Amino acid sequence: MRHFLLILSLLATILISAQNTSVGTNEKLVFSASYNMSGLLTELAQVIMETSEVKTSSSTLLKLKCTAATYNKWDSFFKIRDLYESYVSPKTLTPYLYKRDISEGGYEKFMQYKFKHKTNTIESIKRKKRRDGTTWEEKSNIRIGPSTKDLITTIYSIRNLDIHKANPGDNQVFKIVFDNEEFSINIKYLSKETISTNIGRKECYKLAISVNNSAVLKGNNDNLLWLTADANKIPVYAKFKIAVGSGELKIKSATGLKN
């Protein structure tokens, strides 16, 4: 499931707007996730992306939350229970705090980033569980670029892209921080395409994604994402190819949209 989320996160910005005009405070997107098993595409899990308003003693933040879980009948095969959260400015989606807590087939890991924008650094906490059940923790400071974002913040930043200004074939490079590393991402705008989805026929922007010097994604145009060509720009369909197989993600429902 981390691969799907990484695929979405690769769309850091294409002529990104400085203001958040597309992501509201009470949105819920539900997706089905399928994986190619022995040549057969099988629906294994559900991904939910939600937003909510959080008030602190000094400000009001937008909480971006993403959960991924295999259906119960597949838990004995490979159980996934993943949680991703980011706390950002509701006006600009600038990230302040990021948390990732994953459990995948017995593998457990926790990551936390505190963004220090004045110094372009992150205070990172990494925690893993050993085979004997005990945990170890590692704290570090990571230097990042001024526009580098975390996983979940980047996913939602897609919604403020000015893709309508791009021409087919346009290619740009962006950066994202994941597992304490910065990745250079190539984004190519391919075309507009109208597809059938569970929320109706949608005109979409079709994008191709690749990662430099990484084995996370395979192929040049094998990793594709369709975003609705409207004011919300929600992801409705994705296809991905990784080292151990391929899969896809389809939207099931979308509620509480801003526009």
WOMOFEN-V177098 format. One record per residue. RES is the residue in three letters. PSI is psi in degrees with one decimal (999 if undefined). OMEGA is omega in whole degrees, 0 to 359 (* if undefined). Layout:
BEGIN
res=<RES:RES>
psi=<PSI:PSI>
omega=<OMEGA:OMEGA>
END
This chain:
BEGIN
res=<MET:ARG:HIS:PHE:LEU:LEU:ILE:LEU:SER:LEU:LEU:ALA:THR:ILE:LEU:ILE:SER:ALA:GLN:ASN:THR:SER:VAL:GLY:THR:ASN:GLU:LYS:LEU:VAL:PHE:SER:ALA:SER:TYR:ASN:MET:SER:GLY:LEU:LEU:THR:GLU:LEU:ALA:GLN:VAL:ILE:MET:GLU:THR:SER:GLU:VAL:LYS:THR:SER:SER:SER:THR:LEU:LEU:LYS:LEU:LYS:CYS:THR:ALA:ALA:THR:TYR:ASN:LYS:TRP:ASP:SER:PHE:PHE:LYS:ILE:ARG:ASP:LEU:TYR:GLU:SER:TYR:VAL:SER:PRO:LYS:THR:LEU:THR:PRO:TYR:LEU:TYR:LYS:ARG:ASP:ILE:SER:GLU:GLY:GLY:TYR:GLU:LYS:PHE:MET:GLN:TYR:LYS:PHE:LYS:HIS:LYS:THR:ASN:THR:ILE:GLU:SER:ILE:LYS:ARG:LYS:LYS:ARG:ARG:ASP:GLY:THR:THR:TRP:GLU:GLU:LYS:SER:ASN:ILE:ARG:ILE:GLY:PRO:SER:THR:LYS:ASP:LEU:ILE:THR:THR:ILE:TYR:SER:ILE:ARG:ASN:LEU:ASP:ILE:HIS:LYS:ALA:ASN:PRO:GLY:ASP:ASN:GLN:VAL:PHE:LYS:ILE:VAL:PHE:ASP:ASN:GLU:GLU:PHE:SER:ILE:ASN:ILE:LYS:TYR:LEU:SER:LYS:GLU:THR:ILE:SER:THR:ASN:ILE:GLY:ARG:LYS:GLU:CYS:TYR:LYS:LEU:ALA:ILE:SER:VAL:ASN:ASN:SER:ALA:VAL:LEU:LYS:GLY:ASN:ASN:ASP:ASN:LEU:LEU:TRP:LEU:THR:ALA:ASP:ALA:ASN:LYS:ILE:PRO:VAL:TYR:ALA:LYS:PHE:LYS:ILE:ALA:VAL:GLY:SER:GLY:GLU:LEU:LYS:ILE:LYS:SER:ALA:THR:GLY:LEU:LYS:ASN>
psi=<-30.3:-29.1:-40.4:-45.8:-38.5:-38.3:-46.0:-39.9:-17.4:-18.0:62.3:-62.5:141.3:101.8:53.6:142.4:150.8:-19.8:147.2:110.1:1.0:-19.3:119.4:-170.9:1.7:48.4:146.8:120.2:130.4:131.9:152.2:139.9:129.6:152.6:144.6:110.2:110.3:40.2:-1.7:123.3:117.6:130.2:119.8:-28.1:171.8:138.0:131.1:129.8:125.2:151.9:151.2:158.7:134.8:125.5:131.0:-178.3:-21.3:-13.0:173.5:125.8:162.1:123.0:124.0:120.2:135.0:127.2:146.2:131.7:134.6:151.6:152.1:-36.4:-15.7:-2.8:-34.1:-21.6:-52.4:97.2:128.6:129.7:93.5:142.6:127.8:135.9:141.1:143.9:119.4:167.1:129.6:-18.8:-37.0:-8.2:25.7:125.9:142.6:-37.0:135.3:136.2:141.0:122.0:104.9:147.8:110.9:105.6:34.7:-11.0:123.7:137.9:141.3:134.2:142.5:134.9:130.5:117.9:131.2:90.1:-26.9:-29.3:2.0:48.5:164.8:134.2:112.8:140.7:125.3:131.8:130.0:154.9:130.2:168.3:-28.2:3.2:-14.3:165.8:154.9:150.5:141.1:127.8:139.7:160.8:129.0:130.2:133.3:167.9:160.6:-21.1:5.1:136.2:164.0:176.5:-57.2:-40.9:-40.2:-40.9:-47.4:-22.2:-20.9:-33.2:-14.8:19.0:143.0:59.0:-24.2:-15.6:-10.7:153.1:147.4:131.1:-14.1:137.5:134.4:159.7:133.6:173.0:146.5:148.1:129.1:129.0:42.7:17.7:146.9:135.1:139.3:126.9:133.5:125.5:127.6:126.2:121.7:-53.2:176.0:143.4:136.1:124.3:157.9:132.5:174.7:-11.4:22.2:175.1:129.2:132.9:129.9:157.0:127.7:123.4:144.3:142.8:138.1:157.5:129.3:135.8:44.2:146.6:9.9:-47.8:143.5:151.8:165.7:-49.3:30.9:-11.7:108.8:147.8:136.0:121.2:138.6:135.5:61.4:-168.2:-19.3:-32.0:53.0:145.0:128.2:-18.4:140.1:142.7:136.0:153.4:120.6:179.2:-31.3:13.3:-160.1:166.1:-173.3:164.0:132.8:138.9:141.2:-38.8:155.7:118.2:159.4:27.7:147.8:-37.7:999>
omega=<179:182:178:181:178:178:179:184:182:182:186:176:165:185:189:177:180:184:177:180:189:185:180:186:182:184:177:176:181:182:167:181:181:181:181:180:180:178:181:179:187:178:187:192:177:177:180:177:185:174:177:180:180:179:175:181:185:184:174:183:173:178:177:186:177:177:177:182:173:174:186:184:179:183:180:179:178:185:178:172:185:178:176:179:173:177:191:171:180:182:186:185:173:184:176:181:180:177:177:182:187:173:186:178:181:178:182:183:177:176:174:176:167:184:175:190:180:182:183:179:176:168:188:171:176:181:178:176:177:180:180:177:177:181:172:185:179:177:181:173:185:175:181:176:183:181:181:182:174:186:186:177:181:178:182:177:176:188:180:179:174:185:180:178:182:174:177:182:178:183:178:182:180:183:176:177:182:183:177:178:174:179:172:187:175:179:178:175:184:186:167:181:177:182:176:179:177:177:176:176:186:169:188:166:180:185:175:187:174:183:178:174:179:178:182:181:181:174:180:179:179:180:191:178:178:176:180:182:179:185:181:180:181:175:181:182:178:174:181:178:181:186:186:177:182:180:179:179:181:179:177:179:179:181:177:182:183:185:*>
END
